[in-house]
Amino acid sequence: MVDNARLGRLKFRAWHRGTREADFMIGGFFDKHHASWSDADADWFEALLEEDDVHIMAWALGTEATPERYEGPMMAEMRKLDYVHIHR
């Protein structure tokens, strides 16, 4: 189980990316999945947060090849995009 303080920092970073689109994609992914994360999953997400939003979004949308270090079950979940809620 991931420490609550660490999750709090990850949540803040996930929801404060600089654009609304990135906030919804990355923050929404965090909100849907963080409760089941192991420390290794949190490590993966923390490393992902160091990347530029344009790349993270392109990897999730499949418009850019994903680096091998981010391929796997977490990126497969991110690609589903079922966690992005459209606010109208």
Backbone bond lengths (Angstrom), bond angles and torsions (degrees), N, CA, C in turn:
res aa  C-N    CA-C-N  psi(-1)  N-CA   C-N-CA  omega(-1)  CA-C   N-CA-C  phi
1 M - - - 1.458 - - 1.532 109.14 -
2 V 1.292 114.49 136.77 1.461 120.21 -177.09 1.532 109.87 -83.24
3 D 1.307 115.93 138.16 1.462 123.61 179.19 1.530 110.73 -57.10
4 N 1.322 116.90 136.00 1.470 122.03 -178.48 1.522 113.38 -60.42
5 A 1.315 117.48 -36.05 1.473 120.08 178.61 1.527 110.08 -64.97
6 R 1.320 116.22 -41.41 1.464 119.57 178.31 1.529 110.47 -64.74
7 L 1.321 116.37 -43.77 1.464 119.83 177.77 1.525 111.12 -59.69
8 G 1.319 116.77 -38.66 1.466 120.68 178.24 1.522 111.45 -61.50
9 R 1.328 116.63 -42.38 1.469 120.40 178.74 1.533 110.47 -66.53
10 L 1.337 116.40 -42.11 1.461 119.86 179.23 1.523 111.15 -64.19
11 K 1.329 116.56 -40.05 1.463 119.92 179.10 1.524 110.55 -62.06
12 F 1.312 116.37 -46.02 1.465 119.91 179.67 1.523 110.37 -58.59
13 R 1.325 116.62 -48.00 1.467 120.45 -178.73 1.526 111.69 -65.57
14 A 1.332 117.00 -34.23 1.468 121.00 -179.92 1.520 111.47 -69.09
15 W 1.332 117.08 -34.78 1.465 121.39 -175.76 1.517 113.93 -95.92
16 H 1.312 118.81 0.22 1.468 122.17 -179.86 1.520 109.89 -127.06
17 R 1.322 115.51 64.20 1.455 122.15 -174.77 1.520 112.92 -90.97
18 G 1.303 118.07 -25.90 1.457 120.00 179.06 1.509 113.85 120.54
19 T 1.321 116.71 -20.98 1.463 119.97 174.22 1.520 108.61 -132.81
20 R 1.299 115.50 150.39 1.462 120.58 -179.60 1.535 111.04 -61.81
21 E 1.338 116.49 -39.87 1.455 121.05 -178.79 1.531 111.32 -61.97
22 A 1.332 116.17 -46.17 1.462 120.40 178.87 1.521 110.80 -66.82
23 D 1.328 117.30 -39.32 1.467 120.20 177.47 1.524 110.77 -58.25
24 F 1.331 116.77 -46.96 1.465 119.73 -179.02 1.520 111.52 -65.48
25 M 1.323 117.61 -41.34 1.453 119.85 -177.56 1.527 111.67 -71.17
26 I 1.306 116.96 -51.68 1.467 120.96 -174.23 1.524 110.78 -79.53
27 G 1.334 116.77 -43.57 1.466 119.81 177.04 1.519 112.40 -66.67
28 G 1.331 116.13 -39.41 1.461 119.64 177.62 1.512 112.03 -63.35
29 F 1.325 116.61 -39.37 1.468 120.93 176.12 1.525 109.77 -61.20
30 F 1.324 116.38 -46.39 1.466 120.15 177.82 1.526 110.50 -56.91
31 D 1.326 116.82 -51.24 1.467 120.43 -176.36 1.521 112.55 -58.01
32 K 1.318 117.03 -40.57 1.463 120.01 -176.58 1.522 112.33 -74.33
33 H 1.328 118.37 -33.42 1.462 120.26 -167.64 1.526 116.97 -112.37
34 H 1.313 119.54 -17.64 1.469 119.97 -169.73 1.521 114.86 -60.81
35 A 1.317 117.69 -29.35 1.474 120.08 -175.20 1.530 112.46 -64.08
36 S 1.309 117.57 -23.17 1.467 120.49 -177.87 1.522 112.96 -102.68
37 W 1.323 118.23 4.95 1.452 120.94 -174.26 1.525 113.87 -74.42
38 S 1.313 113.92 142.71 1.457 121.90 168.84 1.532 107.29 -88.70
39 D 1.320 116.54 175.60 1.470 119.32 175.83 1.530 110.48 -62.38
40 A 1.334 117.28 -36.25 1.469 120.81 178.63 1.529 110.73 -64.67
41 D 1.332 117.29 -39.56 1.465 120.80 176.74 1.523 110.73 -63.67
42 A 1.326 116.35 -42.77 1.471 120.40 178.46 1.528 110.16 -64.46
43 D 1.336 117.21 -36.38 1.471 120.55 176.71 1.526 110.13 -62.18
44 W 1.346 116.61 -43.87 1.459 121.95 178.87 1.529 109.99 -59.24
45 F 1.331 116.00 -48.69 1.460 120.52 -177.52 1.516 111.08 -65.51
46 E 1.322 116.95 -40.49 1.462 120.66 178.95 1.528 110.91 -61.99
47 A 1.327 117.41 -40.87 1.465 121.01 176.75 1.524 110.06 -65.59
48 L 1.326 117.00 -41.26 1.462 121.21 178.92 1.526 111.18 -59.27
49 L 1.329 116.67 -39.22 1.457 121.13 -179.02 1.530 112.86 -63.47
50 E 1.312 117.56 -16.95 1.465 121.62 177.45 1.527 111.33 -78.76
51 E 1.322 116.85 -14.74 1.463 121.11 -178.14 1.530 110.02 -82.72
52 D 1.323 115.72 161.28 1.467 121.24 177.25 1.526 109.75 -70.21
53 D 1.304 115.45 141.34 1.466 121.08 -179.04 1.522 112.77 -56.24
54 V 1.313 116.60 -39.59 1.459 119.80 -177.71 1.529 110.64 -60.25
55 H 1.317 117.49 -35.38 1.460 120.79 178.16 1.522 111.41 -74.73
56 I 1.315 116.99 -45.35 1.472 120.40 179.08 1.525 109.74 -56.72
57 M 1.313 116.51 -45.76 1.461 120.69 -178.92 1.530 110.67 -66.25
58 A 1.316 117.78 -40.05 1.466 120.91 178.83 1.526 111.05 -65.53
59 W 1.318 117.46 -37.93 1.465 120.13 177.72 1.521 110.42 -65.77
60 A 1.328 116.38 -43.04 1.465 120.48 -179.79 1.524 111.67 -67.08
61 L 1.313 116.67 -34.79 1.465 121.12 -179.87 1.528 112.70 -84.82
62 G 1.332 116.45 -11.55 1.457 120.62 179.48 1.516 114.35 78.33
63 T 1.327 116.60 19.61 1.461 119.58 -179.94 1.526 112.60 -94.77
64 E 1.313 116.57 -4.22 1.462 122.49 178.19 1.522 107.09 -143.45
65 A 1.319 116.80 142.11 1.470 120.75 178.58 1.529 109.86 -62.62
66 T 1.305 115.83 134.86 1.464 121.77 -179.90 1.525 109.74 -84.95
67 P 1.325 118.12 131.02 1.466 119.82 175.92 1.536 110.25 -57.50
68 E 1.302 115.56 145.54 1.464 121.48 -176.89 1.523 112.47 -53.96
69 R 1.329 116.90 -36.57 1.474 120.14 -177.28 1.525 112.71 -63.29
70 Y 1.345 117.93 -19.87 1.462 120.89 -179.72 1.531 112.94 -105.42
71 E 1.339 117.50 -7.64 1.463 119.72 178.10 1.531 109.73 -69.84
72 G 1.313 116.25 147.91 1.457 120.87 177.38 1.506 110.89 140.34
73 P 1.320 116.36 -166.50 1.468 120.61 -174.38 1.528 114.56 -62.27
74 M 1.315 118.21 -33.91 1.466 119.92 -179.50 1.526 110.06 -68.18
75 M 1.333 117.55 -44.58 1.461 119.61 178.69 1.525 110.03 -67.56
76 A 1.317 118.18 -34.65 1.467 120.74 176.80 1.528 109.96 -60.66
77 E 1.324 117.21 -39.95 1.474 120.76 176.58 1.520 111.12 -67.58
78 M 1.327 116.18 -39.01 1.461 119.69 179.57 1.528 110.18 -63.83
79 R 1.325 117.03 -36.67 1.466 121.03 -178.87 1.526 113.47 -67.33
80 K 1.299 117.92 -20.16 1.469 120.10 179.86 1.525 111.83 -64.96
81 L 1.315 116.44 -30.70 1.470 123.37 179.09 1.531 113.07 56.93
82 D 1.317 118.12 15.45 1.466 120.62 179.57 1.529 112.71 -77.30
83 Y 1.294 116.88 -0.47 1.467 122.45 -179.89 1.531 111.13 -99.34
84 V 1.322 118.19 -5.48 1.471 121.70 -179.08 1.520 108.89 -88.57
85 H 1.315 116.10 116.48 1.454 121.43 179.35 1.531 108.56 -99.08
86 I 1.293 115.62 126.48 1.457 121.08 179.32 1.519 108.36 -86.00
87 H 1.322 116.66 120.40 1.460 122.25 178.85 1.519 108.22 -97.44
88 R 1.296 116.25 125.23 1.474 120.43 -179.24 1.496 110.76 -115.49
